[in-house]
Amino acid sequence: MNQHTPSITLIGAGLVGSLTALLLAQRGFRVSVYERRPDMRKADISAGRSINLALANRGIFPLQQAGIMDQVEPLLTAMKGRMIHDKQGNCHLQPYGQKSEEVIFSVSRADLNILCLNEAEKTGLVEFHFEHKCVAVDIDKREMQIEHHEKNSTIGFNQIVGTDGSASAVREAIHAKTSDYHRIEPLGHSYKELTIPSAPNGQFQMEPNALHIWPRGGYMVIALPNRDGSFTVTLFMPNEGEVSFASINNAESLMAFFEREFPDTLALIPDLTTSFFANPTGHLATVRAKPWHYQDSALLLGDAAHAIVPFHGQGMNCGFEDALEFVQQIDRNPNNWSEIFQGTELNRFANGNAIADMAIENYIEMRDSVNDPIFVLKKQLSFELEKRFPERFIPRYSMVMFHRLPYSEAQQRGKIQSDILEQLIAGKKDLHSIDYALAAQLIEQKLPVFN
Ligand SMILES: Cc1cc2nc3c(=O)[nH]c(=O)nc-3n(C[C@H](O)[C@H](O)[C@H](O)COP(=O)(O)OP(=O)(O)OC[C@H]3O[C@@H](n4cnc5c(N)ncnc54)[C@H](O)[C@@H]3O)c2cc1C
């Protein structure tokens, strides 16, 4: 490294920050990353949320571009579909896609983050400053205030990238200078993480290659497999109301709730009461903000730009796409930071909004619609139409999870497809009675061929 190596400052060494640091170093940048928490490789810091995550095609592609997918693969557990659990303890699998490669993967947040940190550090160009919290940014002066062990210091930067998550300090600084809008939209629902441990022999206690769901209308439980044979379980429910975090506030009401709604989980979660009341309750919100950059000095990526609710399993995947778009803009416009920041925002903004909307819609699908015969028929018909018209029709879930067309296009095509499905299933009970000539006509009229 020499004095002339270009340098860039990142705030936040989470999933998006650590991958962005690696991608930048691979392009010859010297990168300083300030992270408020201790180094997760040395301290056992529970993220306090989503111990594991679903990684899908969109997140895999940037990891491949960074050349680390070979090391990510051993960390993954494939999930082929949703394993739906009813109140009687019966379960059935609803496949996510219809091709063998159409699966998503459960991965530990910490393992993936640590891999990105290590790979970034190995380049010799990235320096992580842990327990350094960014408390303020003066964008015009290109200076920030960093708090370290209760002492503040002023540090200069050339360009600053906020990968500091949903409560971003960099976003706050950008929006103090210029803001079209900045909205935090609480969902009104929160979540609690619990654990199904492995069996004494280390084996999984349920099917490992599935995302388990106990859909119950206004609330639900899900479980994702971990490599050690355990499952991370998440209960999502409203903050207020008859069945809510407010009303289920003692051991008695909790046990009665689980006995009534999720009886088959009771034998699997041995410490339900203790962990429910010991573990934090995570709140869920969508963050929509514009702009994502300020002139040639600051940019937002990942949750800092667009925090979304977790029901499509896309927050990290989307953030990884942002990181790749950013460095591709650098490749296209070397040293022209205004163009790089503007281009990144232009290509990602509508997509951030689209996945935010689709993530909220997917909550309703997961907790409610999966049990509805109309939903099931539509899903079967979507697969059938994909088989018959693969160049024009791909189920929306598959467009989001298994393809890389922009989220905004997936959303637009999804709306058209939904209207077509409604029209085709009106008054029909099964796939045999569908009018496929009408399907062909509607699809050709309304859905352009995929690029
Ligand atoms: C329950 C739940 C389940 C989820 N499941 C999935 C899923 O299955 N698939 C998926 O793709 N996504 C999922 N997500 C979303 C995913 O967790 C986020 O989109 C992802 O973590 C965003 O990464 P990030 O690096 O942008 O932000 P973060 O992960 O929030 O990282 C930000 C980092 O910045 C640091 N930081 C914050 N402020 C400062 C500061 N002022 N100074 C210095 N450092 C700072 C933080 O300590 C943190 O390390 C889920 C989220 C939740 C809550």
The ligand as a MOL file (V3000), in Angstrom:
LIG
                    3D

  0  0  0     0  0            999 V3000
M  V30 BEGIN CTAB
M  V30 COUNTS 53 58 0 0 0
M  V30 BEGIN ATOM
M  V30 1 C -35.7190 -11.2350 12.4030 0
M  V30 2 C -34.9880 -10.9060 11.1400 0
M  V30 3 C -34.8330 -11.8960 10.1850 0
M  V30 4 C -34.1650 -11.6040 8.9950 0
M  V30 5 N -34.0560 -12.5870 8.0570 0
M  V30 6 C -33.4490 -12.3170 6.8940 0
M  V30 7 C -33.3010 -13.3340 5.8980 0
M  V30 8 O -33.7230 -14.4760 6.0900 0
M  V30 9 N -32.6550 -13.0170 4.7400 0
M  V30 10 C -32.1870 -11.7650 4.4900 0
M  V30 11 O -31.6480 -11.5340 3.3930 0
M  V30 12 N -32.3180 -10.7810 5.4110 0
M  V30 13 C -32.9250 -11.0260 6.5870 0
M  V30 14 N -33.0380 -10.0440 7.5340 0
M  V30 15 C -32.5440 -8.7050 7.2110 0
M  V30 16 C -31.0580 -8.6010 7.4700 0
M  V30 17 O -30.7850 -8.9230 8.8140 0
M  V30 18 C -30.5980 -7.1770 7.1720 0
M  V30 19 O -31.1080 -6.7380 5.9520 0
M  V30 20 C -29.0750 -7.1380 7.1410 0
M  V30 21 O -28.5570 -7.4610 8.3960 0
M  V30 22 C -28.6230 -5.7380 6.7090 0
M  V30 23 O -27.2370 -5.6670 6.8010 0
M  V30 24 P -26.5350 -4.2640 7.0340 0
M  V30 25 O -25.0810 -4.5830 7.0860 0
M  V30 26 O -27.0580 -3.2840 6.0530 0
M  V30 27 O -27.0580 -3.7640 8.4350 0
M  V30 28 P -26.7920 -4.4150 9.8700 0
M  V30 29 O -26.7690 -5.8830 9.7970 0
M  V30 30 O -27.7710 -3.7560 10.7750 0
M  V30 31 O -25.3220 -3.9310 10.2390 0
M  V30 32 C -25.0580 -2.5980 10.5710 0
M  V30 33 C -23.7660 -2.5520 11.3670 0
M  V30 34 O -23.4660 -1.1990 11.6440 0
M  V30 35 C -23.1180 -1.0610 13.0040 0
M  V30 36 N -23.4760 0.3140 13.3940 0
M  V30 37 C -24.7130 0.8410 13.5160 0
M  V30 38 N -24.6600 2.1310 13.8560 0
M  V30 39 C -23.3440 2.4360 13.9580 0
M  V30 40 C -22.6390 3.6150 14.2850 0
M  V30 41 N -23.3010 4.7460 14.5700 0
M  V30 42 N -21.2880 3.5950 14.3040 0
M  V30 43 C -20.6100 2.4530 13.9850 0
M  V30 44 N -21.2360 1.2870 13.6970 0
M  V30 45 C -22.5800 1.2820 13.6590 0
M  V30 46 C -23.9260 -2.1240 13.7210 0
M  V30 47 O -23.3630 -2.4640 14.9560 0
M  V30 48 C -23.8820 -3.2540 12.7080 0
M  V30 49 O -22.7750 -4.0850 12.8950 0
M  V30 50 C -33.6740 -10.3110 8.7570 0
M  V30 51 C -33.8050 -9.3200 9.7180 0
M  V30 52 C -34.4580 -9.6100 10.9090 0
M  V30 53 C -34.6070 -8.5420 11.9200 0
M  V30 END ATOM
M  V30 BEGIN BOND
M  V30 1 1 1 2
M  V30 2 1 2 3
M  V30 3 2 2 52
M  V30 4 2 3 4
M  V30 5 1 4 5
M  V30 6 1 4 50
M  V30 7 2 5 6
M  V30 8 1 6 7
M  V30 9 1 6 13
M  V30 10 2 7 8
M  V30 11 1 7 9
M  V30 12 1 9 10
M  V30 13 2 10 11
M  V30 14 1 10 12
M  V30 15 2 12 13
M  V30 16 1 13 14
M  V30 17 1 14 15
M  V30 18 1 14 50
M  V30 19 1 15 16
M  V30 20 1 16 17
M  V30 21 1 16 18
M  V30 22 1 18 19
M  V30 23 1 18 20
M  V30 24 1 20 21
M  V30 25 1 20 22
M  V30 26 1 22 23
M  V30 27 1 23 24
M  V30 28 2 24 25
M  V30 29 1 24 26
M  V30 30 1 24 27
M  V30 31 1 27 28
M  V30 32 2 28 29
M  V30 33 1 28 30
M  V30 34 1 28 31
M  V30 35 1 31 32
M  V30 36 1 32 33
M  V30 37 1 33 34
M  V30 38 1 33 48
M  V30 39 1 34 35
M  V30 40 1 35 36
M  V30 41 1 35 46
M  V30 42 1 36 37
M  V30 43 1 36 45
M  V30 44 2 37 38
M  V30 45 1 38 39
M  V30 46 1 39 40
M  V30 47 2 39 45
M  V30 48 1 40 41
M  V30 49 2 40 42
M  V30 50 1 42 43
M  V30 51 2 43 44
M  V30 52 1 44 45
M  V30 53 1 46 47
M  V30 54 1 46 48
M  V30 55 1 48 49
M  V30 56 2 50 51
M  V30 57 1 51 52
M  V30 58 1 52 53
M  V30 END BOND
M  V30 END CTAB
M  END
